[in-house]
C-alpha cells in the first residue's frame, strides 16, 4: 500500500463554527486526573482543560518527545508555507 503526503485544510467557517460550539462546553478535570498530571512536570499538564485551535498530524509511526515534535512542526511549516501550527497527533484509530 502506498502512503502519500497529504495536507487537508478545513473550511474556515466550519472550523470557527465547531470551535464556537466547543467553547460552550463545560470542561472539567477531576481531582484524580489533576493529581496524575502533576507527575509530568509540564505547565500544560497542570493547566485546566482548554479548547485548542492547532493543526493535527497523523502518522502510521508512533512518536513522542520534543525533538520529534519539533521535526513535525518543521514538516508542517514546509508543507504549508508556514501556515499550519502543529498541536497534536492523531495516531490512534
C-alpha positions as CSV (number, residue, x, y, z in Angstrom):
1,X,0.0,0.0,0.0
2,X,1.3,3.5,-0.9
3,X,1.2,6.2,1.7
4,X,1.4,9.7,0.3
5,X,1.8,13.0,2.0
6,X,-1.4,14.9,2.0
7,X,-2.4,18.2,3.6
8,X,-6.1,19.0,4.1
9,X,-7.3,22.4,5.1
10,X,-10.6,22.6,6.9
11,X,-13.1,25.3,5.7
12,X,-12.5,28.4,7.9
13,X,-16.3,28.9,8.6
14,X,-16.7,25.2,9.5
15,X,-13.7,25.4,11.9
16,X,-15.0,28.6,13.5
17,X,-18.4,27.1,14.0
18,X,-17.0,23.9,15.6
19,X,-14.8,26.0,17.9
20,X,-17.9,28.1,18.8
21,X,-19.8,25.1,19.9
22,X,-16.9,23.6,21.7
23,X,-16.3,26.8,23.7
24,X,-19.9,26.5,25.1
25,X,-19.0,23.1,26.7
26,X,-18.2,23.0,30.4
27,X,-14.7,21.4,30.6
28,X,-13.9,19.8,33.9
29,X,-10.8,18.0,35.3
30,X,-11.3,15.6,38.1
31,X,-9.1,15.7,41.2
32,X,-7.6,12.3,40.3
33,X,-6.7,13.5,36.8
34,X,-5.3,16.7,38.1
35,X,-3.1,14.7,40.6
36,X,-2.0,12.4,37.9
37,X,-1.0,15.3,35.6
38,X,1.4,16.7,38.2
39,X,3.8,13.8,37.5
40,X,4.6,15.2,34.1
41,X,6.1,18.5,35.4
42,X,4.8,20.4,32.3
43,X,2.8,23.6,32.6
44,X,0.2,22.4,30.1
45,X,-0.4,19.3,32.2
46,X,-1.2,21.5,35.2
47,X,-3.5,23.8,33.3
48,X,-7.2,23.5,33.3
49,X,-8.9,21.9,30.2
50,X,-9.0,24.2,27.2
51,X,-10.0,24.3,23.5
52,X,-7.0,24.1,21.2
53,X,-7.1,25.5,17.7
54,X,-4.0,24.0,16.4
55,X,-3.4,21.6,13.5
56,X,-3.2,17.8,13.7
57,X,-0.7,15.3,12.2
58,X,-1.5,11.7,11.5
59,X,1.1,9.1,11.2
60,X,1.5,5.3,11.0
61,X,4.5,5.5,13.2
62,X,4.1,6.5,16.9
63,X,6.5,9.2,18.1
64,X,6.8,11.5,21.1
65,X,9.3,13.9,22.6
66,X,10.4,17.4,22.0
67,X,12.8,16.6,19.1
68,X,10.3,14.6,17.1
69,X,7.6,17.2,17.8
70,X,10.0,19.9,16.5
71,X,10.6,17.9,13.4
72,X,6.8,17.6,12.8
73,X,6.4,21.3,13.2
74,X,9.2,21.8,10.7
75,X,7.4,19.5,8.3
76,X,4.1,21.3,8.8
77,X,5.9,24.6,8.0
78,X,7.5,23.2,4.9
79,X,4.3,21.6,3.6
80,X,2.0,24.6,4.3
81,X,4.3,27.5,3.7
82,X,4.3,28.3,7.4
83,X,0.5,28.4,7.7
84,X,0.0,25.3,9.9
85,X,0.8,25.2,13.6
86,X,1.5,21.7,15.0
87,X,-0.5,21.0,18.1
88,X,-1.1,17.2,18.4
89,X,-1.1,13.9,16.7
90,X,-3.8,11.5,15.7
91,X,-2.1,8.2,15.7
92,X,-4.9,6.1,17.0
93,X,-7.7,4.6,15.0
